[in-house]
């Protein structure tokens, strides 16, 4: 089970880096960022496919999406200097709250 969660963590990291690189690629005008982003997107789905062999899809996908939303929002604000409204912050907090509940009670 630990290996599956490590695969899921690697999947999330690949997804976040892929999205960040694709943002930095300026609409596929920078070849290194574009190619790296595409490669990591493929790696992301490969790792997810391995993680869901052990973790229920509903749990793995919920964790993947929620962590992706939370961390990508932080990356967009602090690295890309994009704005996040108060409503956005509240909604992301609700997603984090939901993630905790899914993790605690999702397999009952």
C-alpha positions in Angstrom: 0.0 0.0 0.0 2.9 2.4 0.8 4.3 1.9 -2.7 0.9 2.8 -4.2 0.8 6.1 -2.2 4.4 6.8 -3.2 3.4 6.3 -6.9 0.4 8.6 -6.3 2.7 11.2 -4.8 5.1 10.9 -7.8 2.1 11.2 -10.1 1.0 14.4 -8.4 4.5 15.8 -8.6 4.7 15.0 -12.3 1.3 16.6 -12.9 2.2 19.8 -11.1 5.5 20.1 -12.8 3.9 19.4 -16.2 1.3 22.1 -15.7 3.9 24.6 -14.6 6.1 23.8 -17.5 3.2 24.1 -20.0 2.4 27.5 -18.5 6.0 28.5 -18.8 6.1 27.3 -22.4 4.1 30.4 -23.5 1.6 28.5 -25.7 4.2 25.9 -26.9 6.6 28.5 -28.2 9.4 27.3 -26.0 10.5 23.8 -27.1 12.2 22.6 -24.0 9.4 23.5 -21.6 6.8 22.2 -24.1 8.5 18.8 -24.6 9.2 18.4 -20.9 5.6 19.3 -20.0 4.2 16.8 -22.5 6.6 14.1 -21.2 5.6 14.7 -17.6 1.9 14.7 -18.5 2.3 11.2 -20.0 4.4 10.1 -17.0 1.7 11.5 -14.7 -1.0 9.2 -16.2 1.3 6.2 -16.3 2.0 6.6 -12.5 -1.7 7.1 -11.8 -2.5 3.9 -13.7 0.0 2.0 -11.5 -1.3 3.6 -8.2 -4.9 2.7 -8.9 -4.0 -1.0 -9.1 -3.9 -0.8 -5.3 -5.7 2.4 -4.3 -9.4 2.6 -5.1 -9.9 4.9 -8.1 -12.4 7.2 -6.2 -9.8 7.8 -3.4 -6.8 8.1 -5.7 -8.5 10.5 -8.1 -9.9 12.6 -5.3 -6.4 13.0 -3.7 -4.8 13.6 -7.1 -7.3 16.3 -8.0 -7.5 18.0 -4.6 -3.7 18.1 -4.0 -3.3 19.3 -7.6 -5.7 22.1 -7.2 -4.3 23.3 -3.9 -0.6 23.1 -4.9 -1.1 24.5 -8.4 -3.0 27.4 -6.9 -0.1 28.1 -4.6 2.3 27.8 -7.5 0.2 30.2 -9.7 0.1 32.8 -6.9 3.7 32.6 -5.6 5.7 31.7 -8.8 3.6 33.0 -11.7 2.3 36.0 -9.7 -1.3 35.4 -10.6 -4.2 36.6 -8.5 -6.5 34.5 -6.4 -9.7 36.0 -5.1 -11.0 35.6 -1.5 -13.8 33.4 -2.9 -11.1 31.2 -4.6 -9.2 30.9 -1.3 -12.4 29.9 0.5 -13.2 27.3 -2.1 -9.7 25.8 -2.1 -10.0 25.6 1.7 -13.3 23.6 1.2 -11.5 21.3 -1.2 -8.7 20.7 1.4 -11.4 20.0 4.0 -13.1 17.6 1.6 -9.8 15.8 1.0 -9.3 15.2 4.7 -12.8 13.7 4.9 -12.4 11.5 1.9 -9.1 10.2 3.2 -10.5 9.5 6.6 -13.9 8.1 5.6 -13.7 7.3 1.9 -13.4 3.6 2.2 -16.2 3.0 4.7 
